[in-house]
Amino acid sequence: MAAELSLDRLRTDVADLLDCEPSELDPDADLFDQGLDSLRLMRLVELWRERGAHDIRLADLAELPTLRTWSTVLTR
């Protein structure tokens, strides 16, 4: 996967969509509980595919919606 999709990059991208500061997002908290919804998740998937994460699947991210889990999945 694309190296530029670090935990910090993911946190910043999600924060931009949720209109909050990256520091407000707990990397281990469920992102749906923090305001993420399926439409925003689709936008993130599109963005990250543009950055090189071509194998990313929406279902995989929706199943375990934490920044830390996503960071592990996206940097494999």
Secondary structure as GFF3:
##gff-version 3
##sequence-region A 1 76
A	DSSP	alpha_helix	7	18	.	.	.	ID=ss1
A	DSSP	three_ten_helix	22	24	.	.	.	ID=ss2
A	DSSP	alpha_helix	38	50	.	.	.	ID=ss3
A	DSSP	alpha_helix	58	63	.	.	.	ID=ss4
A	DSSP	alpha_helix	67	74	.	.	.	ID=ss5
###
